[in-house]
Amino acid sequence: IANDLKYEHLEFLVGDISDYNEEASVDMVVTLHACDVATDLALGRAVKWGASVILSVPCCQHELNSQLNAPGLDIMLKHGLIKERFAALATDSLRAEILSMVGYEAQLVEFINLENTPKNILIRAYKTGRKATPEQMDSYQQFKKMLHAKPFLENELKEYLS
């Protein structure tokens, strides 16, 4: 594609992100339907590489689904379908907040109509370099505690969150 478009400094790489260990910086990281924690691996790498822009469409958010233990939400979470959808939304909310806390302006936006796919959330993040406020950190911790969540992405970026 880069050659067809005559772009000289554009490179596309395809593969398993966990196999890519270059310490280079990148301008943009794009992921499409990276399943479960593969999204978190890609987001973590994007931050570590100093990507100016991150565009990520998550898929199959199973990690939080198995961790959810929020008695106040029992009426909702006793239904498998609702629990799965809630876990996916909560996971992406946590991802966006973590990105925000490590210096990105993160937004969750619909990128395609729900009629076409239920996996229609895009995590769009732009590097700002802003530091997390104590209030933001506290709000994140409270949300995480309420859900009994241990986000994979938080562990991936622990050195950026301290």
C-alpha positions in Angstrom: 0.0 0.0 0.0 2.8 2.4 0.9 4.5 1.7 -2.4 1.3 2.1 -4.4 0.6 5.4 -2.7 4.3 6.5 -3.2 4.8 7.1 0.5 8.5 6.8 1.2 8.5 6.8 5.0 5.4 4.6 5.7 5.8 1.0 6.8 3.1 -1.5 7.6 4.0 -4.5 9.8 1.8 -7.5 10.2 2.3 -10.1 13.0 1.9 -10.9 16.6 2.7 -7.7 18.6 4.2 -9.8 21.4 6.9 -11.0 18.9 7.9 -7.4 18.0 10.5 -6.1 20.4 12.0 -3.1 18.6 12.8 -0.2 20.8 12.0 2.3 18.1 9.5 5.1 18.4 6.4 5.1 16.2 4.0 7.9 15.1 0.8 5.8 15.1 -0.4 2.5 16.3 -3.6 1.0 14.8 -5.3 -2.2 16.0 -8.4 -3.8 14.7 -10.2 -6.5 16.7 -7.2 -7.5 18.7 -8.8 -10.2 20.9 -8.9 -9.9 24.7 -5.6 -8.7 26.2 -3.9 -8.5 22.8 -5.5 -5.0 22.7 -3.8 -4.2 26.0 -0.5 -5.5 24.7 -0.8 -3.2 21.7 -1.9 -0.2 23.8 1.0 -0.8 26.2 3.5 -1.0 23.4 2.1 2.1 21.8 2.6 4.1 25.0 6.1 2.7 25.5 7.0 3.6 21.9 5.7 7.1 22.4 3.1 6.9 19.7 1.5 10.3 19.0 -1.8 8.7 17.9 -3.4 5.4 19.0 -6.5 4.0 17.2 -7.7 0.7 18.6 -10.8 -1.3 18.0 -11.0 -3.9 20.8 -12.6 -7.3 20.6 -13.5 -10.2 22.9 -12.9 -8.5 26.3 -12.9 -11.6 28.5 -10.4 -10.5 31.2 -12.8 -8.4 33.3 -15.7 -10.7 32.7 -14.1 -13.3 34.9 -13.0 -10.8 37.5 -16.4 -9.0 38.0 -17.5 -9.2 41.6 -19.7 -6.2 42.3 -22.6 -7.1 44.6 -24.4 -3.9 43.9 -24.6 -4.9 40.2 -25.9 -8.5 40.9 -29.3 -7.9 39.3 -27.5 -7.0 36.0 -24.6 -9.3 36.2 -26.6 -12.5 36.7 -27.5 -12.4 33.0 -24.6 -13.7 30.9 -25.3 -11.5 27.9 -25.6 -8.3 30.0 -22.5 -9.2 32.1 -20.5 -9.7 28.9 -21.6 -6.4 27.4 -21.0 -4.6 30.7 -17.6 -6.1 31.1 -16.7 -5.0 27.5 -17.8 -1.4 28.2 -16.1 -1.3 31.6 -12.9 -2.8 30.1 -12.8 -0.1 27.4 -13.6 2.6 30.0 -10.6 1.4 32.1 -8.4 1.4 29.1 -9.3 4.9 28.1 -8.8 6.1 31.7 -5.4 4.4 31.9 -4.3 6.0 28.6 -5.5 9.4 30.0 -3.4 8.9 33.2 -0.2 8.2 31.2 -0.4 11.3 29.1 -3.0 10.8 26.3 -6.3 12.4 25.6 -8.4 9.3 25.2 -11.9 9.1 23.7 -14.3 6.2 23.2 -16.2 6.8 20.0 -18.6 4.8 17.8 -16.8 4.3 14.5 -19.4 2.2 12.6 -23.1 1.7 13.0 -24.2 -0.8 15.6 -26.4 -2.4 12.9 -23.2 -3.6 11.2 -21.3 -4.9 14.2 -21.6 -4.9 18.0 -17.8 -4.3 18.1 -18.1 -0.7 17.2 -16.1 1.2 19.8 -12.9 2.9 18.8 -10.4 4.0 21.4 -8.9 7.1 20.0 -5.9 8.6 21.9 -3.6 11.5 21.2 -0.4 12.1 23.1 -0.6 15.2 25.3 2.0 14.5 28.0 -0.4 15.6 30.7 0.0 14.0 34.1 -2.8 12.4 36.0 -4.3 14.4 38.8 -4.7 12.9 42.3 -8.5 13.1 41.8 -8.3 11.2 38.5 -6.1 8.5 40.1 -8.6 8.2 43.0 -11.6 8.0 40.7 -9.9 5.3 38.7 -9.0 3.3 41.9 -12.6 3.6 43.2 -14.0 2.3 39.9 -11.5 -0.5 39.8 -12.2 -1.5 43.4 -16.0 -1.5 42.9 -15.6 -4.0 40.0 -12.7 -6.0 41.7 -10.8 -5.4 38.5 -7.1 -6.0 37.9 -6.6 -4.6 34.4 -3.9 -6.1 32.3 -3.1 -2.7 30.8 -2.5 -1.3 34.2 0.2 -3.9 34.8 1.7 -3.3 31.4 2.1 0.4 32.2 2.8 0.3 35.9 6.0 2.2 35.5 4.1 5.0 33.7 1.4 5.1 36.4 3.6 5.6 39.5 
